[in-house]
Amino acid sequence: MDPYKYLKIRFNPDGSLARYGEAPLIPAAPAGEPVEVAAEAGEDEPARRIVVHSNDAPLNDATGTSLRLFVPSEAAARGRRLPLILYFHGGGYVLFRAASEPFHNTCAALAAAVPAAVASVDYRLAPEHRLPAAFEDATDAVRWARPHAAAGAPVFVMGSHNGASIAFRAALAAADEGVALRGVILNQPHHGGVTRTAAEAASVDDRVLPLPANDLLWEIALPLGADRDHEFCNPEAMLATVGAARLRKLPPCLVLGRRKDPPRDRTRTLVEALQRAGVAVEARLDGAGYHAMELFKANCAAEFTAQVADFVRRHAAAGTSVLAGRCKL
């Protein structure tokens, strides 16, 4: 297969990337958009529609990064105070934006279902900005959240796919800088390595993340001259650099995976290291289907949203945050 055609990308003469097959960009909805929230298990109620307000705000003017903020209506919060979730979207460090339809919809659904304020980080993409640019943007996002955490707000970091790897770096930055987090949510972290794992070797024709496309994403994202054993890609190299002492500073972690996700073996490596360091880890690695199925299948999306909502509620129970309807977007 031609991975460039599969990913719908091509290099421009100046070294930037043309992305010609991406999902539509959804405009922010300051006036609100209705989001359907399914009844929870055990509830004998129909699905509800919650209005979620969204707007874009600058993060770092020097780098051109921003946040898309999602806040549910006061009715969703029912008088409760909202936790804050810093969210990092997927796309292999190369594709998609915070405004891309699948990730805009994911954040709106989480804001309504938890309920929570969600700040989706529009970080810099490769190859225009190779790693560690996205990790640096994650540190900026943690610093943006510092006043909320200092005021006692329950703050979480979360990411999907490569965004999970960015969220992990954000959690380390928070620990280093003394920004208190209530939890970390890693949904199908995207890692790799030069030597193939069994799952990677079997993914040549994977229906979502085929091996040639996966390799190309890493080639584009990593620093020039680096291979897939670089610490930005290989979790073993990353963990050796981070060390157990820093890992022990992390708050409870929810790690989600899917049975047919090509990076799944490396996710287990990360989970085992966290457990050895004494981090409280909830690992649910046996989700049905392939990579990123929650973006394509309604039943997987519902399960994913419920898992995240349950984790955030449990760990935010004692926290305080900005009241729904009072968070300025």
C-alpha positions in Angstrom: 0.0 0.0 0.0 1.0 3.6 -0.5 0.9 5.1 3.0 0.7 8.7 1.6 -2.4 7.9 -0.3 -3.9 6.0 2.7 -3.3 9.0 5.0 -4.3 11.5 2.3 -1.1 13.6 2.7 1.7 14.8 0.5 4.7 17.0 1.1 4.8 20.5 -0.3 8.1 21.8 -1.8 8.8 23.9 1.3 8.6 20.7 3.5 5.2 21.4 5.0 2.4 18.9 4.6 -0.7 19.0 2.5 -3.5 17.2 4.3 -6.3 16.7 1.8 -8.6 14.1 3.4 -9.2 15.3 6.9 -12.4 15.4 8.8 -14.5 18.6 8.6 -13.6 21.4 11.0 -16.6 22.2 13.3 -17.0 25.8 14.3 -17.2 26.6 18.0 -20.8 27.0 19.3 -20.8 29.8 21.9 -24.6 29.8 21.9 -24.6 26.0 22.5 -25.3 22.8 20.7 -27.6 20.0 21.9 -25.8 16.8 22.9 -27.7 13.5 23.6 -26.7 11.8 26.9 -27.8 8.3 27.3 -29.4 7.1 30.6 -26.9 5.5 32.9 -27.0 1.8 33.8 -29.9 1.1 36.2 -31.7 4.3 35.3 -35.2 4.0 33.9 -35.1 7.2 32.0 -35.0 8.2 28.4 -31.9 9.9 26.9 -31.5 13.6 27.7 -30.4 16.4 25.6 -27.8 18.7 27.2 -26.7 22.0 25.7 -22.9 22.4 25.5 -21.3 25.7 24.9 -17.9 25.9 23.2 -15.5 28.6 22.3 -11.8 29.0 21.3 -9.2 30.8 23.4 -5.5 31.4 22.9 -3.0 29.2 24.8 0.4 30.6 23.7 0.5 33.5 21.3 4.2 32.8 20.5 3.5 29.3 19.2 0.0 29.9 17.8 -1.7 27.3 20.0 -5.2 27.5 21.4 -7.8 25.7 23.4 -11.3 24.8 22.5 -13.4 25.0 25.7 -16.6 23.0 26.2 -18.9 23.8 29.1 -22.3 22.2 29.7 -25.4 24.1 30.7 -26.3 24.7 34.3 -29.0 22.1 33.9 -26.4 19.4 33.2 -24.4 20.2 36.4 -27.5 20.1 38.6 -25.9 22.5 41.0 -22.7 20.4 41.2 -19.3 22.0 40.5 -17.5 20.9 37.3 -14.2 19.2 37.1 -11.8 20.3 34.3 -10.4 17.9 31.7 -7.4 18.8 29.6 -7.9 16.8 26.4 -5.4 16.0 23.6 -6.8 14.7 20.3 -5.4 11.9 18.2 -4.0 11.8 14.7 -0.4 10.5 15.0 1.0 13.9 15.8 0.4 14.7 12.1 -3.4 14.9 11.5 -6.5 16.6 12.9 -7.2 19.6 15.1 -9.2 20.3 18.2 -12.0 21.5 15.8 -11.9 18.3 13.8 -15.4 16.7 13.8 -14.6 13.4 15.6 -12.7 15.1 18.4 -15.0 18.1 18.7 -17.9 15.6 19.1 -16.0 13.5 21.6 -15.3 16.5 23.8 -18.9 17.8 23.6 -20.1 14.3 24.6 -17.8 14.2 27.6 -18.7 17.7 28.7 -22.4 16.7 28.7 -22.1 13.2 30.1 -19.6 13.7 33.0 -20.5 16.6 33.3 -17.2 18.6 33.0 -15.5 21.5 31.5 -13.3 20.2 28.7 -10.3 22.1 27.4 -9.2 20.5 24.1 -5.7 21.5 23.2 -5.0 22.5 19.6 -1.3 21.6 19.7 1.2 22.0 16.9 1.5 19.2 14.3 4.4 17.6 12.6 6.3 17.9 10.3 5.9 21.6 10.5 6.6 21.2 14.2 8.2 17.9 15.0 8.3 16.4 18.5 8.8 17.6 21.2 6.7 20.6 20.1 3.4 18.8 21.0 4.8 17.9 24.5 5.9 21.5 25.0 2.3 22.6 24.2 1.1 20.1 26.7 3.2 21.8 29.4 1.7 25.2 28.4 -1.8 23.6 28.8 -0.8 22.4 32.3 0.3 25.9 33.2 -2.9 27.3 31.9 -4.8 24.9 34.2 -2.6 25.7 37.3 -4.9 28.4 38.7 -7.9 26.0 38.6 -5.9 23.3 40.4 -4.6 25.9 42.9 -8.2 26.9 43.7 -9.0 23.3 44.5 -10.6 22.3 41.2 -10.4 18.6 40.3 -8.2 18.7 37.2 -7.6 15.7 34.9 -5.4 15.2 31.8 -6.7 13.0 29.0 -5.8 12.0 25.5 -6.8 9.6 22.8 -4.2 7.7 20.6 -1.1 9.8 20.2 -3.0 12.3 22.3 -2.7 9.8 25.2 1.0 9.9 24.9 0.9 13.7 25.0 -1.4 13.5 28.1 1.1 11.3 29.8 3.8 13.9 29.2 1.4 16.6 30.5 0.9 14.5 33.7 4.7 14.3 34.2 4.9 18.1 33.7 2.2 18.7 36.2 4.0 16.5 38.7 7.3 18.3 38.1 5.6 21.8 38.4 3.5 21.0 41.4 0.1 21.2 39.6 -2.2 18.8 41.4 -4.1 16.4 39.2 -6.9 14.1 40.2 -6.4 11.6 37.5 -4.9 10.7 34.1 -6.9 9.0 31.3 -4.9 7.3 28.5 -7.1 6.0 25.7 -5.1 3.6 23.4 -1.7 5.3 23.8 0.2 5.4 20.5 3.8 4.0 20.9 6.2 2.1 18.7 9.7 0.7 18.4 12.2 -0.6 15.8 11.7 -4.2 16.8 8.2 -5.2 16.0 5.9 -6.6 18.7 3.6 -9.5 17.8 0.7 -7.1 17.4 2.6 -4.7 15.2 3.9 -7.5 13.0 0.3 -8.7 12.5 -0.9 -5.2 11.5 0.4 -4.9 8.0 -3.1 -4.8 6.6 -4.8 -3.4 9.7 -8.1 -1.8 8.8 -7.5 1.5 10.7 -3.7 1.7 11.5 -1.9 -0.4 8.9 1.8 -0.8 9.6 3.2 1.2 6.6 1.0 4.2 7.6 2.0 3.8 11.2 5.7 3.8 10.3 5.2 6.9 8.1 3.5 8.8 10.9 6.4 8.2 13.2 8.9 9.2 10.4 7.1 12.5 10.0 6.6 13.1 13.8 10.0 12.2 15.3 13.0 14.6 15.3 15.0 14.4 12.1 17.4 11.5 12.2 15.6 9.7 15.1 14.3 6.2 14.7 11.4 4.5 16.5 13.5 3.6 19.5 13.6 7.2 20.4 12.1 8.0 23.8 9.3 9.9 22.1 8.1 6.7 20.5 9.4 3.6 22.4 7.8 3.4 25.9 10.8 1.4 27.2 13.2 4.2 26.3 10.8 6.8 27.6 10.4 4.9 30.9 14.1 4.5 31.3 14.5 8.3 31.0 11.6 9.2 33.3 12.4 6.8 36.1 10.3 5.2 38.8 10.6 8.2 41.1 8.8 10.5 38.7 6.2 7.9 37.9 5.3 7.5 41.6 4.2 11.2 41.6 1.4 10.5 39.1 -2.2 10.4 40.3 -4.6 7.5 39.5 -4.6 6.4 35.9 -7.3 4.9 33.7 -5.7 3.2 30.7 -8.0 1.9 27.9 -7.1 -0.4 25.0 -8.6 -2.5 22.3 -8.0 -6.1 21.5 -7.0 -5.4 17.8 -5.1 -2.1 18.4 -1.6 -2.4 16.9 0.2 -0.6 19.8 -1.5 -2.8 22.4 1.6 -4.7 23.5 3.4 -1.5 24.2 0.4 -0.2 26.2 0.9 -3.2 28.5 4.5 -2.3 28.9 3.4 1.2 30.1 0.8 -0.2 32.4 3.2 -2.7 34.0 5.7 0.1 34.6 3.1 2.3 36.3 2.0 -0.6 38.5 5.6 -1.4 39.5 6.1 2.2 40.5 3.0 2.0 42.8 0.7 4.1 40.7 -3.0 3.3 41.1 -3.9 2.0 37.6 -7.2 0.9 36.2 -6.3 -1.0 33.0 -9.1 -2.0 30.7 -7.2 -3.3 27.7 -9.7 -5.7 26.2 -12.1 -3.3 24.5 -13.7 -4.7 21.3 -12.5 -3.8 17.9 -9.7 -1.9 16.3 -7.8 1.3 16.9 -10.0 4.4 17.5 -13.3 2.5 17.2 -15.0 4.9 19.5 -14.8 7.4 16.7 -16.6 5.1 14.2 -19.0 3.0 16.2 -21.8 4.4 18.3 -21.8 1.5 20.8 -18.0 1.9 21.3 -18.4 5.6 21.7 -21.1 5.1 24.4 -18.9 2.6 26.3 -15.9 4.9 26.1 -17.9 7.9 27.3 -19.3 5.9 30.2 -15.9 4.6 31.3 -14.4 8.1 31.3 -17.4 9.6 33.1 -17.3 7.0 35.8 -13.5 7.5 36.4 -13.8 11.3 36.5 -16.8 11.4 38.8 -15.2 9.0 41.3 -11.9 10.9 41.5 -13.5 14.4 41.3 -16.0 13.7 44.1 -14.2 15.8 46.7 -13.1 18.5 44.3 -14.3 22.0 43.5 -14.3 23.8 40.3 -16.0 26.6 38.4 -19.7 26.4 38.6 -21.5 25.5 35.4 -22.7 28.6 33.6 -20.0 30.7 35.3 -17.0 29.6 33.3 -16.3 32.3 30.9 -15.5 31.1 27.4 
